[in-house]
Amino acid sequence: MFDPARTRMDALRLVRPELLAMLGYEPIEPVDVLAEELGVPIDRIVKLDGNENPYGPSPRVKEALADFDLYHIYPDPEQRRVRQALADYLGVDSEHIVVGNGSDELLELIACLFLSPGDAAINCGPTFGMYSFVSEIRGARVVEVPRRQDFSLDVAVVQAAARRGAKVIFLASPNNPSGNTISTSELEAVLSTGILTVVDEAYVEFSDRSFVSLVPQRDNLIVLRTFSKWAGLAGLRAGYGAFPKGIAELMRKVKMPYNMNVAAQVAILASLADVESLSERVQAIVRERERLSGELAALPFLRTFPSRANFILCRVQSIDAREVSRRLRQQGIFVRYFDTPGVKDCIRITVGKPEHSERLLAALREIGGSLAP
Ligand SMILES: Cc1ncc(COP(=O)(O)O)c(C=O)c1O
C-alpha cells in the first residue's frame, strides 16, 4: 500500500550524504524577531551584530523605488544599465562586471564555476563563514590556513597550499571579523602562485585600500563588492564584482537569468547618483569607529583590535565573554559573540550612530562592574 511518510524518508536517503553531514551557515536574526523574543518595541533594540548601516539607504533610493513603474516586467538579464553605472563608478570596463543577489550569490557562483567535488579551496580563518559554506555545498575540500595572532595572513603557508593544488582562495579585505586589510605585497605573493584569488571588499568603503583597479591586469584576481554596508541596502541584496573578462562572461552564463530583481537595480542606480551624501555617512561611521574604539579600549576588560571596517573586534579578558554578550542582549543590545578558533572570547561590535554607542558603553560599564572578579 502507498505510504506517503515512507516515501518522504526514502527521498531523504537520496540527498548527497556530505550535505546531510554538513553544518549550516549561522545567519543573524532580523530586528523584528529580536524585539519579539525580548518582548520590547523594535525601537528599543540596538542592533550591532550584522555590520549593517544604521543610516539606511540614500533618500533617493526610496524616491526612485516609489517612482518606478515597471515592476511587472522581468529585469534585464544582462543588467546593462547597472553594469555600465558600476563600470563608470569603478573605472573598469562593464565587460568585467557581474552583479548578484548580494555578494553572497557571487560567492556561490564562483564556487559553482570553479569547485568540483574534491577540489580544494583555501580559507584563512577567522573570517567570513560564507567561504567555507559555499565550498562545502559544492563538495569541495576546505583547506584551513589560519591567520596569525594579529590576524595577518600566513603567506608562506598559503603559497604552500596553493602549490599543492588548491584552486581558489577567499580573502576578505578588510577581514570580517578582525577588521584588518591585506597589503599589496601579500596579495601579489598570493596571485603569483596562479591560484584564483577572490578578494572580498564588502567593507572597503570604510578603509583606504582597494585592489579593484588591478583586476583588468590580472587573470586570476576577482574583487567582490556590495551595497549592503556603505550604501545601506543589505535588505535589498545588491552585490557586484569585477572579474577577468573571460570569467565574467562565464559567470553571466551560469547565473540565473533574472538573478537581480528590478528593485535592487533601481536602488543601485539611485545610490550611485548620490555617492556624495552616502560617503558623508560613511565618514560619520568611520569617525564614530575611532571614537568608540577609544572608549572600548579604556574598559579594563576589553582589548580592541584596529579596524578598517564598520565594526570593532574586542577580546573580553578576565570576565566571561558569553555572559557579557548575554547580558547585553537582555538589555536589547545585540553584538556578535565568537567561540571559535582565533576569536575565542571575542565580541564583534558594529559601529552604529553615536546614541547606539552611548547605550552600549553604559551597559558595558555596568556589566563589567558587576562581573569583575
Ligand atoms: C566579508 C563579507 N562579505 C560579504 C558579505 C555579504 O554581503 P552581501 O550582503 O552583499 O551578500 C558580508 C556580510 O556580512 C561580509 O562580512
The ligand as a Tripos MOL2 file, in Angstrom:
@<TRIPOS>MOLECULE
LIG
   16    16     1     0     0
SMALL
NO_CHARGES

@<TRIPOS>ATOM
      1 C1         33.2010   39.8430    4.2700 C.3       1 LIG1
      2 C2         31.7680   39.8320    3.8220 C.ar      1 LIG1
      3 N1         31.4870   39.6010    2.5360 N.ar      1 LIG1
      4 C3         30.2180   39.5890    2.0870 C.ar      1 LIG1
      5 C4         29.1610   39.8070    2.9530 C.ar      1 LIG1
      6 C5         27.7630   39.7010    2.4330 C.3       1 LIG1
      7 O1         27.4870   40.6940    1.5460 O.3       1 LIG1
      8 P1         26.0810   40.7390    0.8020 P.3       1 LIG1
      9 O2         25.1030   41.3530    1.7410 O.co2     1 LIG1
     10 O3         26.3550   41.5700   -0.4030 O.co2     1 LIG1
     11 O4         25.7230   39.3210    0.4400 O.co2     1 LIG1
     12 C6         29.3930   40.0490    4.2920 C.ar      1 LIG1
     13 C7         28.2630   40.2630    5.2020 C.2       1 LIG1
     14 O5         28.3510   40.3630    6.3900 O.2       1 LIG1
     15 C8         30.7400   40.0490    4.7430 C.ar      1 LIG1
     16 O6         31.0290   40.2480    6.0350 O.3       1 LIG1
@<TRIPOS>BOND
     1     1     2 1
     2     2     3 ar
     3     2    15 ar
     4     3     4 ar
     5     4     5 ar
     6     5     6 1
     7     5    12 ar
     8     6     7 1
     9     7     8 1
    10     8     9 2
    11     8    10 1
    12     8    11 1
    13    12    13 1
    14    12    15 ar
    15    13    14 2
    16    15    16 1
@<TRIPOS>SUBSTRUCTURE
     1 LIG1         1 GROUP 0 **** ****
